[in-house]
Amino acid sequence: MSKPHPYLPNSVPEIKERMMEEIGISSIDELYSDIPDELKFRGELDVPGPYSEAELKNEVSGTLEKNWGLRCPPFLGGGVWPHYVPAVVDEIVSRAEFLTSYTPYQPEITQGMLQSIFEYQSLVCELLGMEVSNASVYDWATGLGEAARMASRLTRKTTILVHALISPNRLSVMKAYTEPAGITTVKVDYNKTTGQLDLEDLKEKMDDKTAAVYIENPSYLGFVEEGVEAIAEVAHDSKALFIVGVDPISLGLLKPPGEYDADIVIGEGQPLGNHMNYGGPLLGLFACRNEPKMIRQMPGRMIGLTETLEGSKRAFAMTLQTREQHIRREKATSNICSNQALCALASAVYLSLMGPQGIRELAEVVASRAGYAMRRIGKLPGVRAPVFNSFHFKEFTVKFRAKSVNEAHLGLLDRRIHGGKSLVKEFPELEETALYCVTEMHTKRDIDRLVSVLGEVLEG
Amino acid sequence: MTLRRYKQADWDEPLIFELGMEGRVGFAVPSLEPEIVDAVDDITELVPDGMLRTRPAKLPEVSEIQVLRHYIHLSQANYGVNSGLIYPLGSCTMKYNPVINEVLAGHPKITEIHPEQDDASVQGTLEFLYTLNEGFLEVTGMDDASLQPAAGAHGEYLGILLIRAYHADRGELETRREIIIPDSAHGTNPASAVMAGFKTVEVPSIEDGGVDLEALKSVVGPQTAGLMLTNPNTLGIFDSNIHKIADIVHEVGGLMYYDGANLNAVMGKCRPGDMGFDIVHVNLHKTFSTPHGGGGPGAGPVGVKALLADFLPVPTVEESDGVYRLSWDRPKTVGKIHGYHGNVNVMLKAYIYMITLGGEGLKEASELSVLNSNYIAQKLKDVKGYSLPYGEGKWRMHEAVLSASKMNEETGVRALNISKKLLDYGIHAPTTYFPLIVPEALMIEPTETEPLEALDEFIEAMKKISELAYSDPEEVLKAPTNTTIGRLDEVRASHPKTICLSWGTYCKLPL
C-alpha cells in the first residue's frame, strides 16, 4: 500500500524493513515460498475499496438508507419480533472488554464474561421454570435440531412428533439437523377450530420409536396450547421426552414449561434485549431438567460456579467440557464452538432490568395490544381474525376473503406500513391468511392507523 | 524493556440475584392507552385455565444504575483485544475490531429490520449481503456461496451436508461413508463430520507438518466421501503438497473441504478454490475482523464450486438490473440451516471491513500477519526451554506453535503455567495444548494489527518466564496473581456432587 494504514501498525515501510532484517529476509514473498508458484494468486483481489473512514461512513450509510423507513415497526413476528431494547443493554454489550474478547478459555482473566453467562443461565432457568440452561445455541431453529438429537441420544429412539402447525423454517432446519442422524419427523394433526394439538392423533402416532413430542407455545400461529399437561403425560407414558419451544416474553404471563413437565425447553431469546437485525444474530435458548444423564447430553457450553483453588473466593468456569468438540472431537454431543455469547449477555442485562414485575407487565401490555388489534381487524368486512378460536398472545392469523393477502400487503406497504407475514405458501389449507404480530412497540395510534388503512385497501 | 505491573480489577462483585430490594425496577414498561384497557379489560382473565403464570419468575429487583454498574464491574474483570495489550490466541485470529464498524452496525436501518420484510423495503441490506458474497467468492476463489451459517462449526456442518447431498444425488451415499481428517485438525472437524452421519478416518502429519501422502493413499477409496483440511495447517505451515492431496482425493471421487480458520495468512496470496478445494467456510469473526463477543456471535459463510451450487441452502440473494431479491429457487437444496439469513449484523461488519481495506489492503493485512508471527517465532525458538517443532527451517504463516516440553522436563513448568504467567503481565495467553500433535504446545497468532512494540513486549515476557522457570520456577507455578482471581478449582466445577449450573441450584447446594 502506498501509505501506512491505521489498522496496520507495521505497515510503515521503515518498521516493516526493520522486522524483515531482524528475521533475515529481503522480501515478504520469501515467507510465502512454500506456496507453489502455480498456486500463487497474481494481481489484485477484485473487491470494492479501500475507503477512508469518512468515505466509508458515507458509503455504508448510503447503502443502509436504501432500506425503507416505516411509519411504525413492522407487524411481523414468527420467530423474530420487534421489541424495545433498553439503552443500558446496548451500553453493556458495547464494552470492549466483553465485545472484543474470545471464549473464556483463560478463566482467571475472564471472570466477567463467565459470571455474566452464569447469570444468563440462571435468569433463563427462572423464566422457563427449568433448572439447567446452556450458554446458548445459534437460534431457536438450530436449538430444535439439537434438542431432537439430544432426545434421540437419551431415549435411543428415532422419531420426533411435532405439531403440524410448526414453523416451516424451524422444521426445515430441524430436518437438516436430524436426518443425517436417522431421525424422522412425523406431524400430529390439530383441531381445525381451535388449532390445539389433536390428542387422539398424538396417542395414535406414539409408538416405541418415539423419542420426543415437540410443541411450540405460543404456537407459530400465535395461539396458546392449553392441553400441555395431557401432552406431557402422553409423551412420558411412552418414555418419550416432551420438548417445548417458547417466546420468552410470553412467560411473563403464561405458565412456564418447567411447570408442565417439559424435559427440554428451547426458544428464541432475541426479544430479550437483542435487535432484529434482519434475523441475526439471534439467541437460541436451551434448557433441561437437573438430571445428570440429561446434563451429560447437553450440547454446547455451560458455565458453572466453583471456587478458587485456595478456596477463599467464588469463581466461574466452563464445566463438563468433556462433552464438547475441542476435547471429545468425534464423540462430542455437538460440534458447536462459537455460540451467541454476546446476545446471551444482552439477555442477562435485559432480564435484570425487567425484574419479575417488569416482565409480567410487559407480557400483559403486549397481549393486550395484540388483543385490541385482533378485535379491531376482525371487525373489518371480509376479514376473519383470528382463524383459530383460542387465546392468542402477540401473534394472530388474519384471513382475507375479499382480497388476497398480497393485495392487502401491497396496499399497506404503499402507505409505508408493513403488514403481517403471508402464510399462503406455508399453509395453503388456511387459504388467504397472514400472520400478524403486535408488541409494546405498537402504540394504539399505530394499530388504529393499520386498521384504517387496511379498511381502505379492502374497500378499494 | 520493562514488563508491566498489570493488575486486573476485582470488585468482589456479587451475583445479580444478591443485589436489589423488593419493588425496584430497572426499566419502565410503556403503559396501555385507556381505550385499549376499555376494549380488552383484564388480559389475565382471558388466559386459559391453568395457563396463567401464578408464581412470578424469580428475577432480581434492581434499579437501572445497579444493573449498569454490576455489568460494568464485570466487564472490568474481562479482557478484550481492543482493551488489552496483545491477544495472541492461536487459531482465533484476535485482530483489532474496528470501532467504526460497530458504530455503523448500530444504524437503526440495520438493527430494526425484520427478516420477513418485503424485499423492496430492504434493498440496502440485500445489496451489502450481495456485495459481501461476491467479495467472499473472490477472496476464496469459489463459484457460489451461502451466508447462512452462524459460526465456523455451523459452516462445517453445512459443508458436510453438501458433501452428503452431492453423493446422495449421485446414488453413492450408501458407499461413501468416510471423511478423512488430518491429526492436526480442529476438534470441530471430526465433530461436524460425525454429526452429519459420517465416520472419520485420521491421517498422520509428517515431520514438515504436512499430510502424509502415503498414509493418505492407503486410506482413500470408494468409501471416501471427502477430506477436511486447513491450509496453512494448525502448525502454521503451508502444505505445499496441496495439489497432490486434492488429486488423490478427487481421483477416488471424494470432495475437498477447506476449513477457513487460517485464511488470514493468505488473502490475495493464494485461494482455496485454486488449491483444489470444492467447499470452503470462512470465519468472519476471525479473518474479517468482527468481534468474538466473548464466544459469539460469529459467522461462517460457505463457498462452493459450481458442482455443489444446486444443494446450497435457501434463500440466496440474487441481483438483476440493480434490484436485489431473495431467491428460493434451488430444487435440490439441503433446506435451511438457520431460522433466517444467518448473523446479518455480523456480516455487515465483515462487509465494512472488506471495503475499508480493499483488495490491496487485504493482501497487506495477510502479509503483515505472517511477518508478525515469524518475527515472534524467530525471536523465541532458541530461547531456553522453547522449541519450534515440525517443519524445520520452514517459515510459518499467520501463526507458530512453540513447544515448552523441554522446559517442562527440566523445570516442571508447563505450557499451562506459562500461559498463566503471561496473564500476570497483562498479556493474553496463546492457545495451549493444541494442536494435539505438539507436546506442551503454545500456539501463537499475533495478527497483523499488533504493533512491533506489542510483539516485543510479548517476546520479552516469554523470555522472562523462561528465565524464571530455570531460576525460580515457583514464581511461574503460582501464577496468575494479578488477575481478578487466581487458579480455580475446575474439578469442583464439573464434579457431580458439587456441579452448580444456576443460581437456583446454588441456593439448594449444601454449602
Interface residues (C-beta under 8 A of the other chain):
Chain A: M1 H5 Y7 L8 P9 N10 S11 I15 K16 R18 M19 M20 E22 I23 G24 I28 E30 L31 Y32 S33 D34 I35 P36 E38 L39 K40 F41 E44 L45 D46 V47 P48 G49 P50 Y51 E53 L56 K57 E59 V60 S61 T63 L64 E65 K66 N67 W68 G69 L70 P73 P74 L76 G78 G79 V80 P82 Y84 P86 V88 D90 E91 I92 V93 S94 R95 A96 E97 F98 L99 T100 S101 Y102 T103 P104 Y105 Q106 P107 E108 I109 T110 Q111 G112 M113 Q115 S116 I117 F118 E119 Q121 S122 L123 C125 E126 L127 E131 V132 S133 A135 S136 Y138 D139 W140 A141 T142 R149 S167 N169 R170 S172 V173 K175 A176 Y177 P180 A181 G182 V224 E226 V228 E229 L251 G252 L253 L254 K255 P256 E259 E268 H275 M276 N277 Y278 G279 G280 P281 L282 N290 P292 I295 R301 M302 I303 G304 L305 T306 E307 T308 L309 E310 G311 K313 A315 A317 M318 T319 L320 Q321 T322 E324 Q325 H326 I327 R328 R329 E330 K331 A332 S334 N335 I336 C337 S338 N339 Q340 A341 L342 C343 L345 A348 V349 L351 S352 L353 M354 G355 P356 Q357 G358 I359 R360 E361 L362 E364 V365 A367 S368 R369 G371 Y372 R375 S390 F391 H409 L413 H418 K421 E440 T443 K444
Chain B: Q8 E13 L15 I16 F17 G20 G23 R24 V25 G26 F27 V29 P30 S31 L32 E33 E35 I36 V37 A39 V40 I43 T44 L46 V47 P48 D49 G50 M51 L52 R53 T54 R55 P56 A57 K58 L59 P60 E61 V62 E64 V67 L68 H70 Y71 I72 H73 L74 S75 Q76 A77 N78 Y79 G80 V81 N82 S83 Y87 L89 C92 M94 Y96 N97 P98 I100 E102 L104 G106 H107 K109 I110 T111 E112 I113 H114 P115 E116 Q117 D118 A120 S121 V122 Q123 G124 T125 E127 F128 T131 E134 G135 E138 V139 G141 A150 A151 G152 A153 H154 E156 Y157 L161 R164 H186 G187 T188 P190 A191 S192 A193 V194 M195 A196 G197 T200 I237 F238 D239 S240 I242 H243 V266 M267 G268 K269 C270 R271 D274 M275 N283 H285 P291 H292 G293 G294 G295 G296 P297 G298 G300 P313 V334 G335 K336 I337 H338 G339 Y340 H341 G342 N343 V344 N345 V346 L348 I352 M354 I355 T356 L357 G358 G359 E360 G361 L362 K363 E364 A365 E367 L368 V370 L371 N372 N374 Y375 Q378 K379 K394 W395 M397 S419 K420 L423 H428 A429 T431 F434 E448 T449 E450 P451 L452 P480 T483 T484 I485 G486 R487 L488 D489 E490 R492 A493 S494 P496 T498 I499 C500 L501 S502 W503 G504 T505 Y506
